[in-house]
Amino acid sequence: EVQLVESGGGLVQPGGSLRLSCAASGFTFSNYAMSWVRQAPGKGLEWVSGVSGGGSTYYADSVKGRFTISRDNSKNTLYLQMDSLRAEDTAVYYCAKDKRSTVVRGTNFDFWGQGTLVTVSS
Amino acid sequence: DIQMTQSPSSLSASVGDRVTITCRASQTIITYLNWYQHKPGKAPELLIYAASSLQSGVPSRFSGSGSGTDLTLTISSLQPEDFATYYCQQSYSIPWTFGQGTKVEIK
């Protein structure tokens, strides 16, 4: 059974940093691309960042230069390092498994975690 | 970036109703379109990928159609467990973008 469990969320001040983790199990982690998707309070879903099985990375413009996605295939874990956080980064952050190994046209997310809440506020 | 616009933003329907949700893209996305169901406090679930392919384990009352800029999700006979918010997502070009969501409520 595929499981994705996010952790690391919490309250942080504007300008601060936070690192999210997503522990994966039930599939060969290194064979699949992974993404982070967020949902701000009362808003819809927003793709944040993706990483291929081999480590190539992709970002939404809203987080480029501030967030860094990475993965440790030996630990079956996906990460999102979030720096220079802003109030508008407040959201539930979901990790999502891709059906494919690379972040390419035709991507779809077949499994998602339950999410972890990040609140940026003074 | 490709903008995705869903209509309606919300709808009220009864159990057994046929429901159709439309997703319009700001440019052609051919059939690179996925549909997700999201319930409060739960993980989103993939329903349809590549515009019309049913994800494994998803009931056959869900179907997708269309190509180009206008695509649709249809629920043939609404069930109590289908009350949720539905999102389309284009996978034609990065950044992947979602529609704003369609909330399906009980009439």
Chai-1 contact restraints between the chains, C-beta under 6 A:
chainA,res_idxA,chainB,res_idxB,connection_type,confidence,min_distance_angstrom,max_distance_angstrom,comment,restraint_id
A,G44,B,F98,contact,1.0,0.0,6.0,A-B,restraint_1
A,G44,B,Q100,contact,1.0,0.0,6.0,A-B,restraint_2
A,G44,B,G101,contact,1.0,0.0,6.0,A-B,restraint_3
A,L45,B,Y87,contact,1.0,0.0,6.0,A-B,restraint_4
A,L45,B,F98,contact,1.0,0.0,6.0,A-B,restraint_5
A,W47,B,P95,contact,1.0,0.0,6.0,A-B,restraint_6
A,W47,B,W96,contact,1.0,0.0,6.0,A-B,restraint_7
A,Y58,B,I94,contact,1.0,0.0,6.0,A-B,restraint_8
A,A60,B,P95,contact,1.0,0.0,6.0,A-B,restraint_9
A,R105,B,Y32,contact,1.0,0.0,6.0,A-B,restraint_10
A,G106,B,Y32,contact,1.0,0.0,6.0,A-B,restraint_11
A,G106,B,S91,contact,1.0,0.0,6.0,A-B,restraint_12
A,T107,B,S91,contact,1.0,0.0,6.0,A-B,restraint_13
A,N108,B,N34,contact,1.0,0.0,6.0,A-B,restraint_14
A,N108,B,L46,contact,1.0,0.0,6.0,A-B,restraint_15
A,N108,B,Y49,contact,1.0,0.0,6.0,A-B,restraint_16
A,D110,B,L46,contact,1.0,0.0,6.0,A-B,restraint_17
A,W112,B,A43,contact,1.0,0.0,6.0,A-B,restraint_18
A,W112,B,P44,contact,1.0,0.0,6.0,A-B,restraint_19
A,G113,B,A43,contact,1.0,0.0,6.0,A-B,restraint_20
A,Q114,B,A43,contact,1.0,0.0,6.0,A-B,restraint_21
